[in-house]
Amino acid sequence: MIKINMDMRKRGDTIPEHFNSAEAAGEFWDTHSAADYWNEMGEEEMEFDIQKRTFLVPVDAQIYLIAKKKKFI
């Protein structure tokens, strides 16, 4: 049995056709559940061509300052 969030449906919320920014999309989905919109969503095909990788590594503050002073950073 599928449970529908009736409060959401009473408000008439629908998924916006477009968001003005990634932040606007994030704000929408922070307050809405994809489960409530499952039947409104379709499949999409996407391709990603990742050209660069970024690794975030914790570094001690003193080591960072030494590297910066020697222009490694």
For each residue, the residues with C-beta under 8 A, 3 or more apart:
1:
2:
3:
4: 8 9 36
5: 8 9 33 36
6: 9 10
7: 10 11
8: 4 5 11 13 32 36
9: 4 5 6 12 13
10: 6 7
11: 7 8
12: 9
13: 8 9 32
14: 40
15: 28 37 40 41
16: 19 28
17:
18:
19: 16 22 24 25 28
20: 24
21: 24 25
22: 19 25 26
23: 26 27
24: 19 20 21 27 28
25: 19 21 22 28 29
26: 22 23 29 30
27: 23 24 30 31
28: 15 16 19 24 25 31 32
29: 25 26 32 34
30: 26 27
31: 27 28
32: 8 13 28 29 36 37
33: 5 36 37
34: 29 37 38 41
35: 38
36: 4 5 8 32 33
37: 15 32 33 34 40 41
38: 34 35 41
39:
40: 14 15 37
41: 15 34 37 38
42:
43:
44:
45:
46:
47:
48:
49:
50: 53
51:
52:
53: 50
54:
55:
56:
57:
58:
59: 63 64 67
60: 63 64
61: 64 65
62: 65 66
63: 59 60 66 67
64: 59 60 61 67 68 73
65: 61 62 68 69
66: 62 63 69 70
67: 59 63 64 70 72 73
68: 64 65 71 72 73
69: 65 66
70: 66 67
71: 68
72: 67 68
73: 64 67 68
